[in-house]
């Protein structure tokens, strides 16, 4: 329930326009043209995935005790 509540709060923050300071890391792809801009955050996604995996692993090990 706590995890669901945290996800809900994060969703509300993102919907209100709050941004995390993770944009434009080295490895992210940015294509800018005259009237077009494309940002593909590959490194940012990998970083978020690694942190989330580590937290979930830690949480699962704590709950097994």
Phi and psi restraints in degrees (value plus and minus 20) as a CYANA .aco file:
   2 UNK   PHI     -86.7   -46.7
   2 UNK   PSI     -63.0   -23.0
   3 UNK   PHI     -82.8   -42.8
   3 UNK   PSI     -62.0   -22.0
   4 UNK   PHI     -82.2   -42.2
   4 UNK   PSI     -61.0   -21.0
   5 UNK   PHI     -85.0   -45.0
   5 UNK   PSI     -58.8   -18.8
   6 UNK   PHI     -85.7   -45.7
   6 UNK   PSI     -61.3   -21.3
   7 UNK   PHI     -84.2   -44.2
   7 UNK   PSI     -59.1   -19.1
   8 UNK   PHI     -82.6   -42.6
   8 UNK   PSI     -65.0   -25.0
   9 UNK   PHI     -84.8   -44.8
   9 UNK   PSI     -62.0   -22.0
  10 UNK   PHI     -81.7   -41.7
  10 UNK   PSI     -59.9   -19.9
  11 UNK   PHI     -82.3   -42.3
  11 UNK   PSI     -61.0   -21.0
  12 UNK   PHI     -84.6   -44.6
  12 UNK   PSI     -60.0   -20.0
  13 UNK   PHI     -84.7   -44.7
  13 UNK   PSI     -63.7   -23.7
  14 UNK   PHI     -85.8   -45.8
  14 UNK   PSI     -57.1   -17.1
  15 UNK   PHI     -87.4   -47.4
  15 UNK   PSI     -49.5    -9.5
  16 UNK   PHI    -103.7   -63.7
  16 UNK   PSI     -24.5    15.5
  17 UNK   PHI      81.4   121.4
  17 UNK   PSI     -13.8    26.2
  18 UNK   PHI     -93.4   -53.4
  18 UNK   PSI     112.6   152.6
  19 UNK   PHI    -135.3   -95.3
  19 UNK   PSI     124.5   164.5
  20 UNK   PHI    -103.0   -63.0
  20 UNK   PSI     128.8   168.8
  21 UNK   PHI    -101.3   -61.3
  21 UNK   PSI      28.4    68.4
  22 UNK   PHI    -133.2   -93.2
  22 UNK   PSI     -15.2    24.8
  23 UNK   PHI     -93.1   -53.1
  23 UNK   PSI     130.0   170.0
  24 UNK   PHI      39.4    79.4
  24 UNK   PSI      32.2    72.2
  25 UNK   PHI     -99.5   -59.5
  25 UNK   PSI     138.1   178.1
  26 UNK   PHI     -79.8   -39.8
  26 UNK   PSI     110.5   150.5
  27 UNK   PHI      86.7   126.7
  27 UNK   PSI     -37.8     2.2
  28 UNK   PHI     -93.4   -53.4
  28 UNK   PSI     123.4   163.4
  29 UNK   PHI    -118.9   -78.9
  29 UNK   PSI     107.2   147.2
  30 UNK   PHI    -148.1  -108.1
  30 UNK   PSI     102.9   142.9
  31 UNK   PHI    -136.2   -96.2
  31 UNK   PSI     100.8   140.8
  32 UNK   PHI    -142.1  -102.1
  32 UNK   PSI     106.8   146.8
  33 UNK   PHI    -142.2  -102.2
  33 UNK   PSI    -191.1  -151.1
  34 UNK   PHI     -77.9   -37.9
  34 UNK   PSI     -76.8   -36.8
  35 UNK   PHI    -139.5   -99.5
  35 UNK   PSI      11.4    51.4
  36 UNK   PHI    -168.9  -128.9
  36 UNK   PSI     117.7   157.7
  37 UNK   PHI    -160.9  -120.9
  37 UNK   PSI     108.3   148.3
  38 UNK   PHI    -146.1  -106.1
  38 UNK   PSI     105.6   145.6
  39 UNK   PHI    -141.5  -101.5
  39 UNK   PSI      98.3   138.3
  40 UNK   PHI    -134.0   -94.0
  40 UNK   PSI      83.8   123.8
  41 UNK   PHI    -105.4   -65.4
  41 UNK   PSI      49.5    89.5
  42 UNK   PHI     -85.0   -45.0
  42 UNK   PSI     -71.0   -31.0
  43 UNK   PHI     -84.8   -44.8
  43 UNK   PSI     -58.9   -18.9
  44 UNK   PHI     -82.5   -42.5
  44 UNK   PSI     -63.0   -23.0
  45 UNK   PHI     -84.2   -44.2
  45 UNK   PSI     -61.1   -21.1
  46 UNK   PHI     -84.6   -44.6
  46 UNK   PSI     -59.8   -19.8
  47 UNK   PHI     -84.8   -44.8
  47 UNK   PSI     -66.3   -26.3
  48 UNK   PHI     -83.3   -43.3
  48 UNK   PSI     -60.9   -20.9
  49 UNK   PHI     -83.8   -43.8
  49 UNK   PSI     -62.7   -22.7
  50 UNK   PHI     -84.8   -44.8
  50 UNK   PSI     -62.9   -22.9
  51 UNK   PHI     -86.1   -46.1
  51 UNK   PSI     -63.6   -23.6
  52 UNK   PHI     -83.8   -43.8
  52 UNK   PSI     -60.9   -20.9
  53 UNK   PHI     -83.8   -43.8
  53 UNK   PSI     -62.5   -22.5
  54 UNK   PHI     -84.2   -44.2
  54 UNK   PSI     -62.1   -22.1
  55 UNK   PHI     -85.2   -45.2
  55 UNK   PSI     -62.0   -22.0
  56 UNK   PHI     -88.4   -48.4
  56 UNK   PSI     -55.9   -15.9
  57 UNK   PHI     -84.0   -44.0
  57 UNK   PSI     -65.5   -25.5
  58 UNK   PHI     -81.8   -41.8
  58 UNK   PSI     -63.5   -23.5
  59 UNK   PHI     -83.3   -43.3
  59 UNK   PSI     -61.8   -21.8
  60 UNK   PHI     -87.2   -47.2
  60 UNK   PSI     -56.0   -16.0
  61 UNK   PHI     -90.5   -50.5
  61 UNK   PSI     -55.0   -15.0
  62 UNK   PHI     -90.1   -50.1
  62 UNK   PSI     -53.6   -13.6
  63 UNK   PHI     -98.6   -58.6
  63 UNK   PSI     -40.6    -0.6
  64 UNK   PHI     -93.2   -53.2
  64 UNK   PSI     -42.2    -2.2
